[in-house]
Amino acid sequence: MAKNIGSYEAMVVYSLSGGEDAVKALTEKFKAMIEANGTLESVDEWGKRKLAYLINDEADGYYVLYTFTAAPEFPAEFDRVLKITDGVMRSMIIAK
């Protein structure tokens, strides 16, 4: 019984208010979550960038792009966890 495996990209913008250690911890947390539920192809850390507009009174964010394959149910759960995690300013998951 083979699952339909999809290819996805998740762009996550982390808040820098907690410091670099908090950003690293969140990056690792979501990397581990993807690895537990699918296959992580790459983690592309774009680093600190100026935001187009203020989010929660912050002008900068730390951008990370995750590329992975997973079952179709996983991205919705991943998105739910991203939305309720402190330190995640914005996130978007797309099917490639």
C-alpha positions as CSV (number, residue, x, y, z in Angstrom):
1,M,0.0,0.0,0.0
2,A,2.0,2.9,-1.3
3,K,1.2,6.4,-0.2
4,N,0.9,9.3,-2.6
5,I,4.1,11.2,-1.8
6,G,4.1,14.9,-2.7
7,S,6.9,17.3,-3.1
8,Y,6.7,20.5,-1.0
9,E,8.4,23.7,0.0
10,A,7.9,25.5,3.2
11,M,9.1,29.1,3.7
12,V,9.2,30.1,7.3
13,V,10.1,33.6,8.7
14,Y,11.3,33.4,12.3
15,S,11.2,36.3,14.7
16,L,14.6,37.6,15.8
17,S,13.3,38.9,19.1
18,G,14.3,35.7,21.0
19,G,17.9,35.8,19.7
20,E,19.8,33.6,17.4
21,D,19.7,30.6,19.7
22,A,15.9,30.7,19.6
23,V,16.0,30.8,15.8
24,K,18.4,27.9,15.6
25,A,16.2,25.9,18.0
26,L,13.1,26.4,15.9
27,T,15.0,25.6,12.7
28,E,16.1,22.3,14.2
29,K,12.6,21.6,15.7
30,F,10.9,21.9,12.3
31,K,13.7,20.0,10.6
32,A,13.2,17.1,13.0
33,M,9.4,17.3,12.5
34,I,9.8,17.0,8.7
35,E,12.3,14.2,9.0
36,A,9.9,12.2,11.3
37,N,7.0,12.6,8.8
38,G,8.7,12.6,5.4
39,T,12.0,13.1,3.6
40,L,13.9,16.3,4.1
41,E,15.6,17.2,0.8
42,S,17.2,20.5,1.9
43,V,17.2,23.3,4.4
44,D,18.2,26.6,2.8
45,E,18.8,29.3,5.4
46,W,18.5,32.7,3.8
47,G,19.3,34.4,7.0
48,K,18.3,37.8,8.4
49,R,16.4,39.9,5.9
50,K,14.5,43.2,6.0
51,L,10.7,42.6,6.0
52,A,8.6,44.4,3.5
53,Y,6.5,45.8,6.3
54,L,6.5,45.6,10.1
55,I,5.2,42.4,11.7
56,N,4.6,42.6,15.4
57,D,6.7,45.8,15.4
58,E,9.7,43.9,14.0
59,A,11.5,45.1,10.8
60,D,13.7,42.0,10.3
61,G,13.0,38.3,10.1
62,Y,15.1,35.1,9.7
63,Y,14.1,33.3,6.5
64,V,14.4,29.5,6.1
65,L,13.3,27.4,3.1
66,Y,12.6,23.7,3.8
67,T,12.3,21.4,0.7
68,F,10.8,18.0,1.5
69,T,8.6,15.1,0.3
70,A,5.8,13.8,2.5
71,A,2.3,12.2,2.5
72,P,-0.4,14.6,1.5
73,E,-1.8,14.8,5.1
74,F,1.5,16.1,6.6
75,P,1.6,19.7,5.2
76,A,-1.7,20.6,6.9
77,E,-0.4,19.4,10.3
78,F,2.9,21.1,9.7
79,D,1.2,24.4,8.9
80,R,-1.0,24.0,12.0
81,V,2.1,23.6,14.3
82,L,3.8,26.5,12.6
83,K,0.8,28.8,13.2
84,I,0.7,28.1,16.9
85,T,4.5,28.2,17.6
86,D,5.9,31.4,19.2
87,G,8.7,32.8,17.2
88,V,7.2,32.0,13.8
89,M,6.2,35.3,12.2
90,R,5.0,34.0,8.8
91,S,5.0,30.7,7.0
92,M,3.8,29.3,3.7
93,I,3.8,25.7,2.4
94,I,3.4,25.0,-1.3
95,A,3.2,21.8,-3.3
96,K,5.8,21.8,-6.0
